[in-house]
Amino acid sequence: GKKIRPKMRCRSVVGSRCVWMEFQEEPRFYILSSGTRIPCRGQVVCGDQFTLTQINDHCFAAIICDGLGTGEIPEKESRKVIELFENLLESDISEEAAVEMVKSSMFFSPFNERYVTFDCILVDLYTGIGKILKLGSAETFILRGKDIELVTGSAPPVGACFDQQTPFVRKKLNHGDMIVMVSDGIIDEFGGKKNFLDYLYMQKESCPQLLCENIAGQMKEKKDDGTILVFGIWNKL
């Protein structure tokens, strides 16, 4: 009595030959997402990097990395951190071990005094549980109807500290929840966390793409690179 589907990377078209196929239970939740990067005024390349992707059969990942400074160098460092983390997760390495390997790769880098913030949410599409990790990053905002929950972190950025373990924070996400992730350039543009929170309270938009565009439309001065990720979770069943 359960809905099933072919596993990822499994053959979806069967011909006349006998083939092996693998099926799995259909996840309970699905996610719609949107993201954008806004470079600092005077810069062509944004120093931030982000990803909105499905890592495996049941895990959705939203990640923002903000490199030190603006321009091409922090952009390359941020992209390297995200790609390494994605590759580790796709190799069936646990999230905790993957984070420690990413931290060590940056800490022992030949370039001194280079840091990258790491803001990550991994959502289990079967349970709706989100595992949140924040290393030097701005707050995450979970919009639950008329209420907004803030998730903060005090851990140092990637590359600043190696021996300090940072546990994931677990949050149960429910049908209709919207999650807003931003880099500190967005918070600074609004004049602080309180002003940005007040702006979110005034928003009635339930479409991730439109809410992302509304926030991006407020970026006028662009004193720093800014990244905005918005995604919503809904029940399939």
C-alpha positions in Angstrom: 0.0 0.0 0.0 3.0 2.4 -0.2 4.0 4.4 -3.3 7.4 3.5 -4.8 9.6 4.9 -7.5 12.8 3.8 -9.3 16.0 4.8 -7.4 18.1 7.6 -8.6 20.4 6.8 -11.5 18.3 3.6 -12.1 17.1 2.7 -15.6 13.7 4.3 -16.2 13.0 2.8 -19.6 12.9 -1.0 -20.1 13.3 -2.6 -23.5 13.0 -6.2 -24.6 16.0 -7.4 -22.6 15.9 -8.5 -19.0 17.3 -5.7 -16.7 17.7 -5.3 -12.9 15.8 -2.4 -11.4 15.8 -1.0 -7.9 12.8 0.7 -6.3 12.3 2.6 -3.1 9.5 4.1 -1.1 8.3 7.5 -2.4 9.5 10.3 0.0 6.8 12.0 2.1 7.9 15.6 1.4 9.0 17.6 -1.7 10.8 20.9 -1.8 10.7 23.9 -4.1 13.6 26.3 -3.9 15.2 29.4 -5.3 18.5 31.2 -4.8 20.5 34.2 -6.1 23.9 35.8 -5.6 24.4 39.6 -5.7 28.0 40.8 -6.1 29.3 43.8 -4.1 29.1 47.1 -5.9 32.0 47.5 -8.3 32.6 43.7 -8.5 31.6 41.4 -11.4 32.0 38.2 -9.5 30.3 37.4 -6.2 32.5 36.0 -3.5 29.7 33.8 -2.2 28.8 30.4 -3.5 25.6 28.3 -2.9 24.0 25.0 -3.8 20.4 23.8 -3.8 20.5 20.2 -4.7 19.4 16.7 -3.9 22.4 14.8 -2.6 21.0 11.3 -2.7 17.6 9.5 -2.9 16.1 11.3 0.2 18.4 14.2 1.2 17.9 17.8 0.1 20.9 20.1 0.7 21.0 23.9 0.9 24.4 25.4 1.5 25.9 28.9 1.5 29.7 29.6 1.7 30.9 33.1 2.1 34.6 33.6 1.5 36.8 36.3 3.1 36.5 39.5 1.1 35.0 39.9 -2.4 35.8 38.9 -5.9 37.3 35.8 -7.6 39.6 34.4 -4.8 36.9 34.0 -2.1 34.5 32.7 -4.8 36.9 29.9 -5.8 37.5 29.0 -2.1 33.8 28.9 -1.4 33.1 26.7 -4.5 35.9 24.3 -3.5 34.4 23.8 0.0 30.9 23.2 -1.3 32.1 20.8 -4.0 34.2 18.8 -1.5 31.3 18.5 0.9 28.9 17.4 -1.8 31.4 14.8 -3.1 31.9 13.4 0.4 28.2 13.0 1.0 27.6 11.4 -2.4 30.3 8.8 -1.3 28.1 7.8 1.6 30.3 9.4 4.2 28.4 10.6 7.2 27.5 14.3 7.5 29.6 14.7 10.7 32.7 13.1 9.1 32.3 15.1 5.9 32.2 18.4 7.9 35.4 17.5 9.8 37.2 16.6 6.5 36.1 19.9 5.0 37.4 21.8 8.0 40.7 20.0 8.0 41.2 20.6 4.3 40.8 24.3 4.8 42.8 24.5 8.0 45.9 22.8 6.5 45.6 24.8 3.3 48.9 26.5 2.2 47.1 29.8 2.1 47.2 31.5 5.5 44.4 33.5 7.0 41.7 32.3 4.6 38.3 31.6 6.1 35.0 30.5 4.6 31.7 30.6 6.4 29.6 27.4 6.0 25.8 27.5 6.4 24.2 24.2 5.7 20.8 22.5 6.0 20.3 18.9 5.1 16.6 17.8 4.9 15.4 14.2 5.2 12.5 14.0 2.7 11.1 11.0 4.5 10.9 12.5 8.0 11.1 16.2 7.3 13.9 16.6 9.8 16.4 19.3 9.0 20.0 19.0 10.2 21.5 22.5 10.4 25.2 23.4 10.7 26.4 27.0 11.0 30.1 27.8 11.0 30.5 31.6 11.2 27.3 32.2 9.2 24.3 34.5 9.6 21.1 33.4 11.1 18.6 31.1 9.4 14.9 32.0 9.5 12.2 29.4 9.5 8.8 30.8 8.6 5.9 28.8 10.2 2.7 30.6 9.2 2.7 33.8 11.2 5.7 32.8 13.4 9.4 32.9 12.6 12.0 30.8 14.3 15.6 31.8 14.3 18.5 29.4 14.2 21.8 30.8 15.2 25.3 29.5 15.7 28.5 30.7 17.4 31.1 28.3 15.8 34.0 29.8 14.0 34.3 29.7 10.1 35.9 26.9 8.2 39.7 27.3 8.4 39.7 29.2 11.7 39.6 26.3 14.1 40.2 22.6 13.5 39.9 20.7 16.8 36.5 22.1 17.8 33.6 19.7 16.8 30.3 21.4 15.9 27.2 19.3 16.3 24.3 19.7 13.9 21.1 21.3 15.2 18.0 19.3 14.3 14.7 21.0 13.5 11.4 19.3 12.5 10.1 20.9 9.4 6.4 20.7 8.7 4.1 21.1 5.7 4.1 24.7 4.4 7.3 25.8 6.3 9.5 28.3 4.4 13.2 28.5 5.2 15.3 31.6 4.4 19.1 31.5 4.4 21.2 34.5 3.8 24.8 35.6 4.0 25.8 38.4 6.3 25.9 40.9 3.4 22.1 40.6 3.2 21.7 41.2 6.9 24.0 44.2 6.8 22.1 45.7 3.8 18.9 45.7 5.9 20.7 47.3 8.9 20.7 44.3 11.2 18.9 41.1 12.1 15.9 42.9 13.7 15.2 44.9 10.5 15.4 41.9 8.3 13.2 39.9 10.7 10.6 42.8 10.6 10.7 42.6 6.8 10.0 38.9 6.8 7.1 39.4 9.1 5.5 41.7 6.6 5.9 39.2 3.7 2.8 37.2 2.7 4.5 35.4 -0.2 4.3 31.6 -0.2 6.3 31.1 -3.4 10.1 30.6 -2.7 11.1 32.2 -6.0 9.0 35.4 -5.5 10.1 35.7 -1.9 13.7 35.4 -3.0 13.2 38.1 -5.6 11.5 40.4 -3.1 14.5 40.2 -0.8 16.9 40.7 -3.6 15.0 43.8 -4.7 15.9 45.5 -1.4 19.6 45.3 -2.2 20.4 48.9 -3.1 23.8 49.9 -1.6 25.5 46.5 -2.1 28.4 47.2 0.3 29.1 43.4 0.4 28.4 40.3 -1.5 25.0 38.8 -0.7 23.4 35.4 -1.2 19.7 34.5 -0.6 18.3 31.0 -0.5 14.6 30.3 0.0 12.9 26.9 0.0 9.6 25.5 1.1 8.7 22.0 2.1 5.3 20.4 1.4 3.7 17.1 2.1 3.2 14.8 -1.0 0.6 12.5 0.6 
